[in-house]
Amino acid sequence: MKWKLAFSAVAMLMAGAAQAQDTAKSPDGFYTVSVVPNGEGDENGSGAQALVLYSTKGKVQRRLLVSKWNDDYSRNLAGLSRPLFSLDGGYIYFNSTDASPNSSYVHQFDLKLNVIKAICAGWALRIIRTGPYRGYLLVQTHRYWDRPEGGSYNPVFLTHPSGKKIMMVPGSDNDDGELAVDPWLAKMNWRAW
């Protein structure tokens, strides 16, 4: 019986950690959005997850979408993760991916119009909160070197909400590109989360 309780406690801790990464709070604090399990789904992930908006004042919830796989990775809505609210709270950015690191994509859900828009390839990591690029995204991509020795790297780009890449974060052109983000933000005296 003790091992069952210990296992349950570990499972709850793991679920809490996974939920923390896949839950975001709106700028006004009235809502949260989460990627939640939605059943078994199929072998490609269609139906396995849902993106759900919750009111922090009660039990009101709004299912925004249910995962749906597509072989066009800009239209793939399976493998959902890491939702982020725009600074005005009108949009939710989220990532989708399948097995390939090159097939991840950032999408935008318009809460007013109930429209999903493909933004750009990569994973949205954070939203810039201060400075001249306030509201822009930090998006990590997976790329391959054109050098004879080959290899890949994972740079992070300052990205306009439309998907236009503005610049690569200095020092992020390596395997662990996201590690360059905090020093760069500190140097620029900007904040992002």
C-alpha positions as a Python dict, from the first residue, in 0.01 Angstrom:
ca = {
    (1, 'M'): (0, 0, 0),
    (2, 'K'): (288, 238, 81),
    (3, 'W'): (440, 196, -265),
    (4, 'K'): (104, 288, -423),
    (5, 'L'): (91, 610, -220),
    (6, 'A'): (452, 693, -308),
    (7, 'F'): (385, 623, -677),
    (8, 'S'): (71, 841, -667),
    (9, 'A'): (265, 1127, -508),
    (10, 'V'): (539, 1104, -771),
    (11, 'A'): (278, 1091, -1051),
    (12, 'M'): (105, 1400, -909),
    (13, 'L'): (437, 1588, -890),
    (14, 'M'): (522, 1492, -1248),
    (15, 'A'): (175, 1593, -1369),
    (16, 'G'): (208, 1927, -1189),
    (17, 'A'): (545, 1994, -1351),
    (18, 'A'): (412, 1906, -1696),
    (19, 'Q'): (103, 2121, -1641),
    (20, 'A'): (313, 2419, -1528),
    (21, 'Q'): (491, 2423, -1863),
    (22, 'D'): (168, 2372, -2057),
    (23, 'T'): (-37, 2633, -1869),
    (24, 'A'): (-20, 3011, -1898),
    (25, 'K'): (-195, 3292, -1714),
    (26, 'S'): (-353, 3586, -1899),
    (27, 'P'): (-201, 3932, -1846),
    (28, 'D'): (-509, 4048, -1653),
    (29, 'G'): (-501, 3734, -1433),
    (30, 'F'): (-863, 3640, -1511),
    (31, 'Y'): (-786, 3337, -1730),
    (32, 'T'): (-548, 3049, -1774),
    (33, 'V'): (-498, 2841, -2084),
    (34, 'S'): (-377, 2481, -2071),
    (35, 'V'): (-291, 2193, -2298),
    (36, 'V'): (-482, 1902, -2143),
    (37, 'P'): (-524, 1532, -2225),
    (38, 'N'): (-841, 1463, -2423),
    (39, 'G'): (-846, 1086, -2454),
    (40, 'E'): (-646, 826, -2640),
    (41, 'G'): (-652, 992, -2980),
    (42, 'D'): (-515, 818, -3286),
    (43, 'E'): (-157, 713, -3370),
    (44, 'N'): (-77, 1064, -3499),
    (45, 'G'): (-218, 1250, -3197),
    (46, 'S'): (-551, 1363, -3343),
    (47, 'G'): (-796, 1397, -3056),
    (48, 'A'): (-539, 1323, -2785),
    (49, 'Q'): (-511, 1681, -2653),
    (50, 'A'): (-718, 1996, -2620),
    (51, 'L'): (-630, 2361, -2570),
    (52, 'V'): (-867, 2488, -2300),
    (53, 'L'): (-931, 2837, -2160),
    (54, 'Y'): (-1031, 2852, -1791),
    (55, 'S'): (-1166, 3138, -1583),
    (56, 'T'): (-972, 3191, -1260),
    (57, 'K'): (-1292, 3325, -1098),
    (58, 'G'): (-1497, 3010, -1142),
    (59, 'K'): (-1530, 2686, -1329),
    (60, 'V'): (-1608, 2837, -1668),
    (61, 'Q'): (-1405, 2677, -1942),
    (62, 'R'): (-1388, 2711, -2317),
    (63, 'R'): (-1236, 2441, -2535),
    (64, 'L'): (-1045, 2628, -2804),
    (65, 'L'): (-934, 2331, -3012),
    (66, 'V'): (-879, 1957, -3012),
    (67, 'S'): (-553, 1824, -3154),
    (68, 'K'): (-560, 1727, -3520),
    (69, 'W'): (-264, 1592, -3712),
    (70, 'N'): (-181, 1711, -4064),
    (71, 'D'): (121, 1611, -4274),
    (72, 'D'): (168, 1980, -4366),
    (73, 'Y'): (348, 2082, -4049),
    (74, 'S'): (229, 2444, -4073),
    (75, 'R'): (-126, 2305, -4045),
    (76, 'N'): (-46, 2028, -3797),
    (77, 'L'): (-227, 2083, -3468),
    (78, 'A'): (-103, 1771, -3287),
    (79, 'G'): (169, 1752, -3023),
    (80, 'L'): (49, 2075, -2859),
    (81, 'S'): (267, 2250, -2602),
    (82, 'R'): (368, 2569, -2427),
    (83, 'P'): (74, 2812, -2464),
    (84, 'L'): (152, 3183, -2418),
    (85, 'F'): (-87, 3478, -2400),
    (86, 'S'): (-15, 3788, -2607),
    (87, 'L'): (42, 4098, -2394),
    (88, 'D'): (-309, 4229, -2466),
    (89, 'G'): (-463, 3889, -2385),
    (90, 'G'): (-639, 3867, -2722),
    (91, 'Y'): (-425, 3589, -2868),
    (92, 'I'): (-277, 3263, -2750),
    (93, 'Y'): (43, 3133, -2909),
    (94, 'F'): (112, 2761, -2889),
    (95, 'N'): (345, 2505, -3045),
    (96, 'S'): (271, 2189, -3240),
    (97, 'T'): (513, 1919, -3344),
    (98, 'D'): (542, 1561, -3456),
    (99, 'A'): (845, 1331, -3442),
    (100, 'S'): (1082, 1549, -3647),
    (101, 'P'): (1256, 1851, -3487),
    (102, 'N'): (1213, 2035, -3817),
    (103, 'S'): (836, 2004, -3817),
    (104, 'S'): (753, 2214, -3511),
    (105, 'Y'): (541, 2521, -3570),
    (106, 'V'): (413, 2823, -3377),
    (107, 'H'): (42, 2898, -3411),
    (108, 'Q'): (-175, 3185, -3294),
    (109, 'F'): (-533, 3146, -3170),
    (110, 'D'): (-744, 3464, -3196),
    (111, 'L'): (-977, 3454, -2893),
    (112, 'K'): (-1221, 3706, -3040),
    (113, 'L'): (-1254, 3556, -3389),
    (114, 'N'): (-1188, 3188, -3297),
    (115, 'V'): (-933, 3168, -3579),
    (116, 'I'): (-605, 2974, -3582),
    (117, 'K'): (-316, 3121, -3781),
    (118, 'A'): (17, 2953, -3859),
    (119, 'I'): (293, 3196, -3755),
    (120, 'C'): (634, 3039, -3822),
    (121, 'A'): (845, 2726, -3791),
    (122, 'G'): (996, 2664, -3449),
    (123, 'W'): (897, 2668, -3083),
    (124, 'A'): (772, 2983, -2908),
    (125, 'L'): (972, 3006, -2587),
    (126, 'R'): (870, 3342, -2441),
    (127, 'I'): (717, 3682, -2514),
    (128, 'I'): (920, 4003, -2471),
    (129, 'R'): (756, 4209, -2192),
    (130, 'T'): (967, 4528, -2192),
    (131, 'G'): (1174, 4737, -2432),
    (132, 'P'): (1121, 4836, -2794),
    (133, 'Y'): (1023, 4481, -2899),
    (134, 'R'): (752, 4445, -2635),
    (135, 'G'): (503, 4178, -2750),
    (136, 'Y'): (747, 4006, -2987),
    (137, 'L'): (817, 3633, -2954),
    (138, 'L'): (1138, 3446, -2885),
    (139, 'V'): (1124, 3146, -3120),
    (140, 'Q'): (1375, 2862, -3129),
    (141, 'T'): (1431, 2673, -3454),
    (142, 'H'): (1623, 2364, -3554),
    (143, 'R'): (1870, 2421, -3838),
    (144, 'Y'): (2153, 2247, -4018),
    (145, 'W'): (2497, 2390, -4089),
    (146, 'D'): (2590, 2430, -4454),
    (147, 'R'): (2949, 2342, -4370),
    (148, 'P'): (3116, 2026, -4502),
    (149, 'E'): (3119, 1870, -4155),
    (150, 'G'): (2741, 1920, -4126),
    (151, 'G'): (2563, 1908, -3794),
    (152, 'S'): (2270, 2100, -3654),
    (153, 'Y'): (2204, 2385, -3414),
    (154, 'N'): (1906, 2546, -3237),
    (155, 'P'): (1917, 2926, -3263),
    (156, 'V'): (1661, 3156, -3101),
    (157, 'F'): (1513, 3443, -3301),
    (158, 'L'): (1343, 3763, -3197),
    (159, 'T'): (1025, 3726, -3402),
    (160, 'H'): (743, 3967, -3485),
    (161, 'P'): (394, 3832, -3396),
    (162, 'S'): (333, 3796, -3772),
    (163, 'G'): (618, 3543, -3789),
    (164, 'K'): (886, 3768, -3943),
    (165, 'K'): (1224, 3695, -3788),
    (166, 'I'): (1393, 4020, -3680),
    (167, 'M'): (1728, 3892, -3554),
    (168, 'M'): (1901, 3590, -3406),
    (169, 'V'): (1973, 3618, -3034),
    (170, 'P'): (2352, 3661, -3015),
    (171, 'G'): (2527, 3343, -2903),
    (172, 'S'): (2226, 3118, -2966),
    (173, 'D'): (2374, 2953, -3277),
    (174, 'N'): (2459, 2625, -3103),
    (175, 'D'): (2291, 2307, -2972),
    (176, 'D'): (2164, 2481, -2657),
    (177, 'G'): (2064, 2813, -2812),
    (178, 'E'): (1806, 2888, -2543),
    (179, 'L'): (2090, 2927, -2288),
    (180, 'A'): (2194, 3251, -2462),
    (181, 'V'): (1854, 3415, -2406),
    (182, 'D'): (1882, 3519, -2039),
    (183, 'P'): (2230, 3679, -2070),
    (184, 'W'): (2114, 3866, -2382),
    (185, 'L'): (1796, 3989, -2211),
    (186, 'A'): (1999, 4103, -1907),
    (187, 'K'): (2245, 4289, -2132),
    (188, 'M'): (1958, 4464, -2314),
    (189, 'N'): (1776, 4527, -1981),
    (190, 'W'): (1461, 4359, -2119),
    (191, 'R'): (1233, 4101, -1962),
    (192, 'A'): (1056, 3805, -2122),
    (193, 'W'): (849, 3512, -2001),
}
